Amino acid sequence: MRNHDDTPRLFHFKRKLTPYRSAIRITLIYLMYGVVWILTTDQLLEFMFGDASYYHFLQTIKGWAYVLITAILLYVLVVSTLDLYEEEKKKTEVANLDLQKQLKKTTLSEQRFELAVKGSFDSIWEYDGETQKYFMSRTLLRNLGYSEEEAKLTVLEDWLKFILPQDREEFMLKTEKFIAEPVENLEMMYRVVRADGSIAWIRTHGTAQINEDGKIVKVAGSHTDITLSKNYE
């Protein structure tokens, strides 16, 4: 399970807030207010009160009023900006908490799947139609007596070398037909050679993911050793 600090932050909200943008926003509002104050209040006082001494007194009052009003304005702007940051922070925390829960569920599912594969005598396989890469779990080949290194497969041709030569051509014909004219399910039975030279029967089952163009995206399935059942036939 991943630590909280390692959890990827995948959520970005449309209203992106940064200290730089917030500072510009507050500065511009403050600047506009100051310009309007300077351009209007002096002329208004001079027009309304012509007396010089009284005018200077009002200028002092106006200065204190400017300081008080701008302080209140800055407080409101800063609080509103911090509220927005807090709102986005809560949204991000909730979103990433959901992400952590999903990651935990995914990890548990992967662990269950891994245990199921290890506890099975089958091998799970996957073929990528685009890259032509072939993955196969090593359970079956280990049970057939092969080493870990021998059981490591990366392309379909790696699996072919284990198939009995007499069955190899038919296997390839069916596989090539399936790739050229894909259907949803693949089913084959053929023989492979164990590490000690004896023969084992294998049933291969696969399910294909096909795109809109009718091409194979991926095929996934299993290889099952059916030697015992074949011997009883």
C-alpha positions in Angstrom: 0.0 0.0 0.0 1.3 3.4 -0.9 2.0 6.1 1.7 0.0 9.2 1.8 2.9 11.3 0.6 3.5 9.0 -2.4 -0.1 9.3 -3.6 -0.3 11.0 -7.0 -2.1 14.2 -7.1 -4.3 13.8 -10.2 -6.9 16.5 -9.6 -6.7 20.0 -11.0 -9.6 22.4 -10.7 -10.7 24.9 -13.3 -10.3 27.9 -11.0 -6.5 27.8 -10.5 -5.4 30.0 -7.6 -1.7 31.0 -7.2 -0.1 33.5 -4.8 1.1 35.4 -7.9 -2.3 35.8 -9.3 -3.8 36.6 -5.9 -1.2 39.3 -5.3 -1.9 40.9 -8.7 -5.7 40.8 -8.0 -5.4 42.5 -4.6 -2.9 45.1 -5.9 -5.0 46.1 -8.9 -8.1 46.5 -6.8 -6.2 48.6 -4.3 -4.7 50.7 -7.1 -8.0 51.3 -8.7 -9.5 52.4 -5.4 -6.6 54.7 -4.7 -6.8 56.4 -8.1 -10.5 56.9 -7.8 -10.1 58.3 -4.3 -7.3 60.8 -5.3 -9.1 62.0 -8.5 -12.4 62.6 -6.9 -12.1 63.5 -3.2 -9.8 66.5 -3.5 -12.0 68.2 -6.0 -15.1 67.4 -4.1 -13.8 68.9 -0.9 -12.5 72.0 -2.6 -15.8 72.5 -4.3 -17.9 72.0 -1.1 -15.6 73.8 1.4 -13.7 76.8 0.2 -12.2 77.9 3.5 -8.5 76.9 3.6 -8.2 76.0 7.3 -11.3 74.0 7.3 -10.1 72.4 4.0 -6.8 71.3 5.6 -8.7 69.8 8.5 -10.9 67.9 6.1 -7.8 66.7 4.3 -6.5 65.2 7.5 -9.8 63.5 8.1 -9.8 62.3 4.5 -6.3 60.8 5.0 -7.4 58.9 8.1 -10.6 57.8 6.3 -8.5 56.5 3.4 -6.2 54.5 5.7 -9.2 53.0 7.5 -11.2 52.2 4.4 -8.2 50.7 2.5 -7.4 48.6 5.6 -10.9 47.2 5.6 -10.7 46.7 1.9 -7.4 44.8 2.1 -8.8 42.7 5.0 -11.9 41.7 2.9 -9.7 40.9 -0.2 -7.2 38.8 1.8 -10.0 36.9 3.6 -11.9 36.2 0.4 -8.7 35.0 -1.3 -7.8 32.7 1.7 -11.4 31.4 1.7 -11.0 30.4 -2.0 -7.7 28.7 -1.2 -9.3 26.8 1.7 -12.2 25.8 -0.5 -9.8 24.4 -3.2 -7.7 22.7 -0.5 -10.7 20.9 0.9 -11.8 19.8 -2.6 -8.3 18.5 -3.3 -8.2 16.6 0.0 -11.5 15.0 -0.6 -10.6 14.1 -4.2 -7.2 12.6 -3.1 -8.9 10.7 -0.3 -11.1 9.1 -2.8 -8.1 8.4 -5.0 -6.3 6.7 -2.0 -9.4 4.5 -1.4 -9.5 3.5 -5.1 -5.8 2.7 -5.0 -6.2 0.6 -1.9 -9.1 -1.4 -3.6 -6.9 -1.8 -6.7 -4.0 -3.0 -4.6 -6.2 -5.5 -2.8 -7.6 -6.8 -6.1 -4.1 -7.2 -7.6 -3.0 -9.1 -4.5 -6.0 -11.4 -4.7 -5.4 -12.0 -8.4 -1.7 -12.7 -7.8 -2.6 -15.2 -5.0 -5.2 -16.8 -7.2 -2.7 -17.2 -10.1 0.0 -18.6 -7.8 -2.4 -21.1 -6.3 -3.6 -22.3 -9.6 -2.1 -24.9 -11.9 -3.0 -22.7 -14.9 -1.0 -20.0 -16.5 -2.5 -16.6 -17.3 -1.4 -15.1 -20.6 -1.9 -11.9 -22.6 -1.1 -10.9 -26.1 -0.8 -7.2 -27.2 -2.0 -6.8 -30.8 -0.2 -3.5 -31.3 3.3 -4.4 -29.9 2.9 -8.2 -30.4 4.3 -8.7 -26.9 3.3 -11.9 -25.2 3.1 -12.3 -21.4 2.5 -15.6 -19.6 2.7 -16.4 -15.9 5.2 -19.1 -15.2 3.1 -21.5 -13.2 2.4 -24.0 -16.0 6.0 -24.2 -17.3 7.3 -24.6 -13.7 4.9 -27.5 -13.3 6.2 -29.0 -16.5 9.7 -29.0 -15.0 11.2 -25.8 -16.6 13.4 -23.3 -14.7 12.3 -19.7 -13.9 14.6 -18.4 -16.7 13.2 -20.9 -19.2 9.7 -20.0 -18.3 10.2 -16.3 -19.0 8.4 -15.4 -22.3 8.1 -12.1 -24.1 6.9 -13.0 -27.6 4.5 -15.6 -28.9 7.4 -17.4 -30.6 8.8 -18.1 -27.1 5.8 -20.3 -26.4 6.0 -22.1 -29.7 9.3 -23.8 -28.8 7.5 -25.8 -26.0 4.8 -27.1 -28.4 5.3 -30.5 -29.9 6.6 -30.1 -33.5 3.7 -32.1 -34.9 1.2 -29.7 -33.4 3.1 -26.5 -33.9 2.0 -25.9 -37.5 -1.7 -26.3 -36.6 -1.3 -24.0 -33.6 0.3 -21.3 -35.8 -2.4 -21.6 -38.5 -5.2 -21.2 -36.0 -3.4 -18.4 -34.3 -2.8 -16.5 -37.5 -6.4 -17.0 -38.6 -7.6 -15.7 -35.3 -5.4 -12.6 -35.6 -6.4 -12.0 -39.2 -10.1 -12.7 -38.7 -10.6 -12.1 -34.9 -13.6 -13.4 -33.0 -14.4 -12.9 -29.4 -13.2 -16.3 -28.1 -10.3 -18.5 -28.9 -10.1 -22.2 -28.0 -7.4 -24.7 -28.8 -6.0 -28.1 -27.6 -2.5 -29.3 -28.4 0.6 -31.0 -26.9 3.7 -29.6 -25.3 7.0 -31.2 -24.3 7.9 -31.3 -20.6 11.4 -30.7 -19.4 11.9 -34.5 -19.0 10.8 -35.1 -22.6 7.3 -36.5 -21.8 4.2 -35.1 -23.4 1.5 -32.9 -21.8 -1.9 -31.8 -23.2 -2.7 -28.1 -23.0 -6.1 -26.4 -23.5 -5.7 -22.7 -24.4 -8.6 -20.3 -23.9 -8.6 -16.6 -24.8 -10.9 -13.7 -25.0 -10.2 -10.9 -27.5 -10.6 -7.1 -27.2 -11.4 -5.9 -30.8 -11.4 -2.3 -31.9 -13.8 -0.6 -34.3 -11.6 -1.5 -37.3 -11.9 -5.2 -36.5 -8.3 -5.4 -35.3 -7.2 -7.2 -32.1 -6.2 -4.8 -29.3 -5.5 -7.5 -26.7 -6.2 -11.1 -26.1 -6.1 -12.5 -22.6 -6.7 -16.1 -21.4 -5.3 -19.2 -19.7 -3.3 -22.3 -20.5 -4.5 -25.4 -18.7 -2.8 -28.8 -18.3 -5.5 -31.3 -19.3 -3.2 -34.3 -19.5 -5.1 -36.4 -16.9 -8.4 -35.9 -18.5 -7.0 -36.8 -21.9 -5.5 -39.9 -20.5 -8.9 -41.1 -19.2 -10.6 -40.6 -22.5 
